[in-house]
Amino acid sequence: MKLELNSTNYAVNNIANNRPCYKKGGIKVKGKINKMFSNDSVLIFIYIALMWAILTVVRNNLKFLTDDTAVLMFMNVLWIVILGFGTLALIAVFMHLKNHKERIYTEDIENGERFK
């Protein structure tokens, strides 16, 4: 199956509005785009949950390695910073995908079709 542009006014109407309108065999690929976005969203939130779980287990096991309060406080601060930056980075990726999903996933679909 070959992807085709929806209309000859594609460049004027859709690039300016950041809304590509590709069709695949006459059927819009909106459902495929939404499915790809859903899969990526689930993966992002799984990564966030895994990051929190793993780093929390490591943090909770630190008390078995040392009794030094300064080291424990430093590791707690480091735990907060790493989780904060990691979580915010993954949420930023999610927001980017959400705000530009049609453009991103249409390009993915087009490139995938090109290499079949």
WOQUIVEN-V122232 format. One record per residue. OMEGA is omega in whole degrees, -180 to 180 (* if undefined). BURIAL is b if it has 16 or more other C-alpha atoms within 10 Angstrom, else e. Layout:
omega->OMEGA burial->BURIAL
omega->OMEGA burial->BURIAL
This chain:
omega->-178 burial->e
omega->176 burial->e
omega->180 burial->b
omega->176 burial->e
omega->-177 burial->e
omega->-177 burial->e
omega->179 burial->e
omega->179 burial->e
omega->-177 burial->e
omega->-175 burial->e
omega->-177 burial->e
omega->-172 burial->e
omega->-168 burial->e
omega->178 burial->e
omega->179 burial->e
omega->180 burial->e
omega->-180 burial->e
omega->180 burial->e
omega->177 burial->e
omega->-178 burial->b
omega->177 burial->b
omega->174 burial->b
omega->179 burial->b
omega->-179 burial->b
omega->180 burial->e
omega->-179 burial->e
omega->179 burial->e
omega->-177 burial->e
omega->-179 burial->b
omega->179 burial->e
omega->179 burial->e
omega->178 burial->e
omega->180 burial->b
omega->178 burial->e
omega->179 burial->e
omega->179 burial->e
omega->179 burial->b
omega->179 burial->e
omega->180 burial->e
omega->179 burial->e
omega->179 burial->b
omega->179 burial->e
omega->180 burial->e
omega->-178 burial->b
omega->172 burial->e
omega->178 burial->e
omega->179 burial->e
omega->-179 burial->b
omega->178 burial->e
omega->179 burial->e
omega->179 burial->e
omega->-178 burial->b
omega->-177 burial->e
omega->-179 burial->e
omega->177 burial->e
omega->176 burial->b
omega->179 burial->e
omega->-180 burial->e
omega->-179 burial->e
omega->179 burial->e
omega->179 burial->e
omega->-178 burial->e
omega->177 burial->e
omega->-179 burial->e
omega->-176 burial->e
omega->175 burial->e
omega->-178 burial->e
omega->-177 burial->e
omega->-180 burial->e
omega->179 burial->e
omega->180 burial->e
omega->178 burial->b
omega->177 burial->e
omega->-180 burial->e
omega->176 burial->e
omega->177 burial->b
omega->178 burial->e
omega->177 burial->e
omega->180 burial->b
omega->-178 burial->e
omega->-178 burial->e
omega->179 burial->e
omega->179 burial->b
omega->-179 burial->e
omega->180 burial->e
omega->180 burial->b
omega->-180 burial->b
omega->178 burial->e
omega->179 burial->e
omega->175 burial->b
omega->176 burial->b
omega->176 burial->e
omega->179 burial->e
omega->-179 burial->b
omega->177 burial->e
omega->179 burial->e
omega->-179 burial->b
omega->-177 burial->e
omega->-176 burial->e
omega->-171 burial->e
omega->-179 burial->b
omega->-179 burial->b
omega->-176 burial->b
omega->-175 burial->b
omega->174 burial->b
omega->177 burial->b
omega->176 burial->e
omega->-179 burial->e
omega->180 burial->b
omega->180 burial->e
omega->177 burial->e
omega->179 burial->e
omega->-179 burial->e
omega->-175 burial->e
omega->177 burial->e
omega->* burial->e
